[in-house]
Structure formats: structure tokens, C-alpha cells
Amino acid sequence: MELVHWFRVLWITMTLLTFQYASNVEGRYHYHKRNKSASPPPTPAEDRGSPSPPSIAPPTLVEKPVAPTPAEDRGSPSPPSIAPPTPAEEPFAPPIPAEEPVAPSTPSIAPPTPVEEPVAPPTPAEEPVAPSTPSIAPPTPVEEPVAPPTPAEKPAAPSTPSIAPPTPVEEPVAPPTPAEKPAAPSTPSIAPPTPVEEPVAPPTPAEKPVAPSTPSITPPTPPPHVPSDPYPNDPGNNSSNSSDCVFNVMDYGAVGDGSADDTAAFRQAWKEACAVESGVVLAPSDYCFKITSTIFSGPCQAGLVFQVDGVLMPPDGPETWPTTDSLNQWLVFYRLDQMTFTGTGTIEGNGQKWWELPCKPHRGPKGSTLPGPCDSPAMIRFFMSSNLVVRGLRIQNSPKFHMKFDGCEGVLIEKISISSPKLSPNTDGIHIENTKSVAIYDSMISNGDDCISIGTGCANVDIMGVTCGPSHGISIGSLGVHNSRACVSNITVRNAVIRESDNGARIKTWQGGTGCVSGILFENIQMENVLNCLLVDQYYCLSKGCLNQTSAVLVTDLTYRNIKGTYDVRTPPIHFACSDTVACRNITLSEVELYPHEGELMDDPFCWNAYGIQETATIPPIDCLQEGEPQVAAEETKNMPSLQTALPPELANNVIRLYRECLRRVNNTIQNLSLIWCPGGGGFKTHKHETDPENIQTLKDKGLTNHILFESEKMSGRKFSSKS
């Protein structure tokens, strides 16, 4: 009886437990169902989606409620932990039992092991919540958006052997595409809570920022921009020319052995190249061509190129020079436009025998002056042409000027080399006159005269990157010879090196000339052991018989900036000898630092009638530069003409010059005087004879003593009488 009682108690207990378990399972199902409909994005479920795929098949295992009896016995401890969170209302146990047994179902053979599996789920009761969502066919696609689901589906394969419906497992796999679409909206909602998916979504925006970052790098790349060529149509810029346009002198009978006369071949090649656009006259490498004096004239088609890759030379010396040829120049390019003279070869002048001839007026026996110059030819002359380019050539040993430009406009000279011995006379490197818009860049010149000489009629000349010396420096002039008018303006010399030269930056004019030199800038120039680093010489003369004259070329707006280096102590590094009557004006000195190459610092730069300012202190100090504007000389008196006729011309001119200077030195306090005699030469150390007693006696003998005032130590500021 007692056994029956306990059996009833056990049966009732089992019944209650079974009912309780069913209720809990049903509640859990509805709980997950609500969670599924309320929040589709359980990311943790996606992380644990790998175990869930095996539980997808169980919908067919509805019959398995039979097994729950042991599961109920084993689940009794777990329901209490699950029951509180899930209020069970509707009994829909079939799918859920299939769910939980899914894990035990595979090992259904060994009930004891499932006992622990249901126990394990209770702790992750909420974790299985996520896996439980896949128990419904639609949720499974939700788990597929995660990268691991695909491998997770492979574990699902093992579950298929125990359960026939693996096919339904893969059928839900088909809808992943719609499932992925909801997954996209879910990512934004999940991104805040779950950092796991944030990195997934950001990668695409992370790559977008990379694209904007590249534009931030591109702006710096444009700055390294190659400046455009001033002559874009210049075929000399192209190393490869069409063979149809190349006229090789070898095809016209040139021999190229250095002794045969190849003049005819060059003239014929020129004639045919001149007739076509972008024609090229080619003197090929590995040959030496001798030609006599020739004029290559135009007009020609645009883009003509004269390309010398070999050696080109004239006859050797005056005795072999044809008597029918001009002695003034060797190669002449006349009336051309857009022409280029280029190549990798050498133009050899054979000037040694010409240099033995005197090419300038020179001193003869007993102080006499012999005439000159001689008729040595200039090597290359461009005449009445425009838009010219000279590039890349080596030019050497010219009889006289190496290159001469006369009456041209638009000239570019770059990357050439000019050389001749230091004592070769009158071998100017580049001489320009009556030529405008000239650029001379990145070239090396060493010779026996001016590296670059700028004659009258030149304007807008830019010289940059030139290395000069040994030579006579870079010169403007000589100007005003034979009382001529000369005008030069807007000349810039910058970033240059002048070494071992007789002059540095020089302006030279003859007395008696007229005109103006203006807008001159010498900037960023390095001097290396140079005589007369900064020189203005308005008393230029090739012999000592030159007369002083009243008219002169005006020099104004002259700037020296950042001139540094060393000088030869035999002469002052700064020498401004301006005209007596036409003072140099608006001279500006800034950052001039010149030190002796050897010996002690010279502190006496020379200035004569020079006006300007020092923006910075100079080395050596220059105190002789006068500030302000020059004062107008007092009106010449009626006795001046009689003085000029009464005295020898040289003496009269010197007296007049000194007269004007004395007026300036006493600040115009002397009135009613027609002549003032200033012993000491007024600073002109080259004219010592003015103070000779014999000359003074000559003035007395001519009855001009009443116009002579002898300078005293206290002359300045005093008012003098003409009778004193």
C-alpha cells in the first residue's frame, strides 16, 4: 500500500514536471519568437551561429517529444533558471523540443551525455536565445551575412546524416540573398552596440578616405613644372629629326678630312634645307670640315637648324685666307627667322696666326701711336635676324670676336663654351650691338677680352649663370667712340662668377659721346681675384693721347647688389670715374663685400663725380660716393672760348674740367670768376701736367692770370676776388 502511495506521488510529480517542462519550453519558444520579431539583429547570435545550423533541421523532429521524458528529468533543474525570463502563454512545444533535443538528438544514443548538454544551455540561456532564432527557417539567412556562417553550414552537414531533412537546411540557405538585404539595414542599427560589425561596415568608408587623401598629395606634384621654352617651335630642341628634313653635307660631296675645301657642299645643303620647313643642315660627327668665308642667307622656311656634330674650321691664318673673301667675318647668318645653331661639335677658329697682328691702336716707338685695328675676322656673325637659338656648341680660338649679334631681336644663347688664351687680343666671347631681347644662360667663357660685351643700341638683356674668366669681365661698352650717340637700357647680370680677370662688372665710355646708359643691375656675383671689380670708366682710351671733352654718355640707375669675393690689390676694387660734366647718378650699393685676395684691405675706393646711396655698409668702406643729385655747373663765362683758343687744346680742356670741379668743391660760393685753377689735378692722377710751373707761366703769358685762382688750404667756403 505504501508502495502504491509513493508510486502515485511519483506519477503526480512526473506529470507536474512534464507539464512544467512543456510550459517552460513553450514560453521559451514564444520568448524567442517575440525577440526575433522585435530585434532581428542579435549579433551575438551571429557570432555563435556556427553551433546553430545543426539545430535548423529539427523542425521534422516533432515526434521526438517521446525522448523528452528523460530530458524532462534532466531538465528539471534548468527550467527554474529559464522560467523567470520567459512567461509561457501559448503551447507550441513541437518545434522547441525539436530544437533542444537537436543537440542531444545527434547523440541520442547516449542519454547521459545529453543530460549535461541541457544543463549547459541553461547558463547560456540567453546565448542559446540567439541560436534558437535560427530554429525558424527565416532566421538562418540572418546568420549567413556573417563570414563564418559558410563554414558553419559545413558543420550542418554532419547533422544531416542523423536527420533526413538536410535539404530544408540548404533551402533556407537559398534565401540568404534576401536575408543579406535585411542584414545591410541591420548593420547600421548594430554598429553602435557591437564594435564587431563596425569594423566591417567602416572598411568601405575607410577606403573612401584613402581616395580623398590622394588628391591631397597631387597638388605638390604640379609645382615642379618645367618652364616652357621661349621658342617652342625650335626643332633644335628635338634630338630626333625626320630623315626627310636632314641634309647631310656628306651627301653633297663634303670630304671632312680637315684639308679639302668643303664650302660648296655646305652651301648646297643650306640651299635645300632653307627651302623646307624644319630643315636641318648636318655636319656629322667624326669629321673635320674646312670651309672658307661664307654667308648663309635667308629668308628661309621656319625652324631651320644648322647642326654641327663634327669639327668646323676656317683656313689656317691670313696667308691661306682667300683674297676674294671678306676679312671682316668668317660665317655670317643673314636675314633669318626661327633659326637654330646647335650641335655637340666644335667650331675651331685657328686664330693663333691672327693674334700676332696688332688689332688695336697700340703704342709705337718714342710714345707714338700706331693705327689699328687690323682686319682679323670675327668668327660667327648673326646679322639682321630674329628668334635665334645658339645651344650646346664649343667655340674656340677665334681670330677676333667669337660670336657677334648685330641688328637682331629675340636671341637665346645657352649651354655653350667659348675659350681662347688669356693673351689673345680682341677675342670677345659674345658681342651684341643694336640687338634687343637677349638671354644668355648657363655658359662658360674664357678669353683675352670681354666675356660678354654690350654695345650701343641694346636693350632688355638678361645674363644668368655665366662663368667668366680669365678675361676682361662683363662689360657695357665701349660707348660714344668718335663722338657718337649711344643708348643702352635694362641690362641684368645675375648669378655669375668672374675669376682671374682684369675687370669685373664694367661700364666704359669714350669722352665726347652722347646718349644714356640706364637700368643696369649687377646682382649675386662672385668675384675671385679680380682687378677693378666694380668699374665705371668714362675716360676710356686706348692710348694716352686722348683729349678731354665736355660731352659724355650719361650713366644712371646703376645697382650693385650682393657682390662678394676677392680682388687684386694692385687697384681699388671699386672705381667710379664719371664724366666731369655729366655726373653718374642714382648709383645703389647693397651687400657689397670685397676682400683682398692677398695683402691688406684697401680702404680707398675711387669716386669722381659719382652720386648715389649705400643701402648697407660696404667692404671696403666707400666714402667718396656723393649723396643727392649733382649740382648744375655754373654758367661758363665769355672767356672760356678765348681760353680754348689761347691755350693748347689739351691744356685748355684740362683747365676747363678743373674749373668746373672747383666750382663744385667750393659749393658755388665763388662768383664772377671765369676760371679757377685747382692744383693737384682734382683727383685725376693720370694728368699731372696741369700743376707744372711751366703751364702756369703759359697762362700768365697769355694774359689770363686775372682768371686764375690758386687754391689755398682754406678755399672751401670762402668768397674770392678775381684779382687775388
Secondary structure, 3 states (H helix, E strand, C coil): CHHHHHHHHHHHHHHHHHHHHHHHHHHHHHHHHHHHHHCCCCHHHHHCCCCCHHHHCHHHHHHHHHCHHHHHHHHCCHHHHHCCCCCCCCCCCCHHHHHHHHHHHCCCCCCHHHHHHHHCCCCCCHHHHHHHHHHCCCHHHHHCCCCCHHHHHHHHHHHHHHCCCHHHHHHHHCCHHHHHHHHHHHHHHHCCCCCCCCCCCCHHHHHHHHHHHHHHHCCCCCCCCCCCCCCCCCHHHCCCCCHHHEEEHHHHCCCCEEEEECHHHHHHHHHHHHCCCCCEEEECCCCEEECCCEEEECCCCCCEEEEECCEEECCCCHHHCCCCCCCCEEEEEECCEEEEEECCCEEECCCHHHHCCCCCCEECHHHCEECCCCCCCEEEEEECCEEEEEECCEEECCCCCCEEEECCEEEEEECCEEECCCCCCCCCCEEEECCEEEEEECCEEECCCCCEEECCCEEEEEEECCEECCCCCEEEEEECHHHCEEEEEEEEEEEEEEECCCCCEEEEECCCCEEEEEEEEEEEEEEEEECCCEEEECCCCCCCCCCCCCCCCEEEEEEEEEEEEEECCCCCCEEEECCCCCCEEEEEEEEEEEEECCCCCCCCCEEECEEEEECCCCECCCCCCECCCCCCCCCCCCHHHHHHHHCCHHHHHHHHHHHHHHHHHCCCCCCCCCCCECCCHHHCCCCCHHHCHHHHHHHHHCCCHHHCCECCCCCCCCCCCCCC
